[in-house]
Amino acid sequence: MATLPLVAVQSGHSGVVHPRTGPEASDIALFAVAAIGVWLVRRALRKRFLKRPPRAKD
């Protein structure tokens, strides 16, 4: 039980809980990356299933 505070310090957490006041920068970055990913996938799927006339063979 005496090693628990030592493990907490090594893991980068001080053990003090701070109240959340708003979204962190990582939350905003994650949302932006997810939105870009959804946009890219939708664009690719629209392009893939676009109805085009068959090519004329020469």
N, C-alpha and C positions, 0 to 999 in steps of 0.2 A: 504494500500500500504506500510505502514511502517513495517508490519510484514513479508513482502516478504524476506528481507535479513535474518531475524531471522530463517525463515523456511529453507532457503538455507543452513545455517550453521548447523542446526539440522539434515538435511538430509545427511550430509557428503560431500557436494559439496561446494567448495570455490567460484564458479562462474567464475573462471579463466579458459579459454580454453587453453590447451597445445597442440602443434602440435604433431601428431603421427609420431614417427620415425621408427616404426616397430611393429611386432606383440607382444602383451603382453604375459606373461606366461599363463594367463587363456585362451587365444586364442589357444596356442599350446596344452594345456591340453585338451581343448574341441575337437580339431582335433584328438588327440590321442585316446580319449575315443570313438569318433564316428568311427574311423577306426577299433578299436578293436571290437566294436559292429557289424559293417558290416561284419567283418571276422567271428565272432561267428555265426551270422545268416546264412551266406552262408554255413558254415561248417555244421550247423544243417540241413539246407535244403538239402544239398548234401547227408547227411547220411539218411535223411528221405525218399528220393526218389530213393535211390540206388536199382537197380534191383537185387534181390536175388532169388535164387531158393527156391521153397516152402519147408517147413520143412517136413521130413518124419515122419508120425505118427507111434508110436510103438504099 
